[in-house]
Amino acid sequence: MLLLNPGPVTLSPRVRAALARPDLCHREPEFFALQDEVRKRLLAVHDLDPSTWTAVLLTGSATAGVEAMIATLVPRTGRVLVIENGVYGERLSEICDRNGIDSVRVTVEWGLRLPIDEVAQRLRDRPGITHVAVVHHETTTGRLNDLEVLSAICRARGVGLLVDAVSSFGAEAIPFDGIAACASTAHKCLHGAPGIAFVIARRAALDATDAARSLYLDLKAYARLQDKQSTPFTPAVHVLHALREALHEHADEGGRAARMSLYLRRATIVETGMARVCDIRPLLPAVESSVVLRAYRLPRKVSYEFLHDGLKARGFVIYAAQGALRRILFRIAVMGDLPDADLERLVLATSEVVRVAKA
Ligand SMILES: *Cc1c(COP(=O)(O)O)cnc(C)c1O
């Protein structure tokens, strides 16, 4: 079965084998060597300077990283402007609400561009805003939100930009110059197993916060202990072994830019194939979409359920859209161990299922 959902991904044999490495106590030097190496390699993925940046590991799904980032890096007196153009943007607001963080929202319909002018105006009108929170690749629709202009605005106003880079870190370019921190996970573009999240934060941003709203998601505590070869709780040791292997594999294959090219090639095979054999069209133009995942319009008279079940019977797991989009879209992610030949097979399988549906 090949996974075309936006994480977890189909693991390569070498990453899967790393899950079965010998058991390791998390209070032994061997574990700390593993932890140090993974933290160092995570910064290297985006060429970040370790004297400015730190990579902090948490055990949990991606959302644990996003919540730890927001709940720790926004100081007690902070106020966040959240930009929403999909499910994960809305989740950022919910994280603020649940953690008692003062926040305001700028919302546009799912799938639309970031309303940059409105954001700039809000930042001018509301001087109390200390942070902006945004999703980089909004997996709801595949839209790659443009962070270049946004990060420049934040930097000019001295506002910290907090980024959900869960489904872009390791593949898409991220303009780190203008951001305070981003959160991501082992099990998307890095091709690790699910269970480890991480936050890449400016050391200065961690130093500047006084907030510890959560015991388990206290990013400062993780950072402090991980910096002195310790850890507050029992980490997912096996998943960390797999992440180390995945980071080696990522580097061996040419690093971040090579992974982006790989995804672009795969996404193009799927997109041109879908258009050719069954006239299935993408929701967004390619230049506005991530290379990681694209949303496609369901053909007329074909329900998502019928397409999903037909493709699953042929060995492919595709992904539903969320909310009202479920009736009109489906999504294909191209992360993981995924040979081109299988994507050609996916295109043919899709045309078969569509033909059956319309017969
Ligand atoms: C997948 C995803 C998440 C959440 O991931 P979990 O691992 O389920 O917590 C958050 N944000 C974005 C943009 C994602 O794609």
PDBQT file of the ligand as one rigid body, heavy atoms in Angstrom, charges set to zero:
ROOT
HETATM    1  C1  LIG A 401      -0.059  17.525   9.232  1.00  0.00    +0.000 C 
HETATM    2  C2  LIG A 401      -0.141  18.944   9.667  1.00  0.00    +0.000 A 
HETATM    3  C3  LIG A 401      -0.331  19.328  11.022  1.00  0.00    +0.000 A 
HETATM    4  C4  LIG A 401      -0.674  18.391  12.137  1.00  0.00    +0.000 C 
HETATM    5  O1  LIG A 401      -0.037  17.211  12.193  1.00  0.00    +0.000 OA
HETATM    6  P1  LIG A 401      -0.261  16.139  13.346  1.00  0.00    +0.000 P 
HETATM    7  O2  LIG A 401       0.974  15.323  13.204  1.00  0.00    +0.000 OA
HETATM    8  O3  LIG A 401      -1.512  15.393  12.992  1.00  0.00    +0.000 OA
HETATM    9  O4  LIG A 401      -0.365  16.807  14.669  1.00  0.00    +0.000 OA
HETATM   10  C5  LIG A 401      -0.249  20.663  11.332  1.00  0.00    +0.000 A 
HETATM   11  N1  LIG A 401      -0.057  21.599  10.395  1.00  0.00    +0.000 NA
HETATM   12  C6  LIG A 401       0.101  21.290   9.096  1.00  0.00    +0.000 A 
HETATM   13  C7  LIG A 401       0.321  22.376   8.099  1.00  0.00    +0.000 C 
HETATM   14  C8  LIG A 401       0.053  19.960   8.688  1.00  0.00    +0.000 A 
HETATM   15  O5  LIG A 401       0.176  19.642   7.386  1.00  0.00    +0.000 OA
ENDROOT
TORSDOF 0
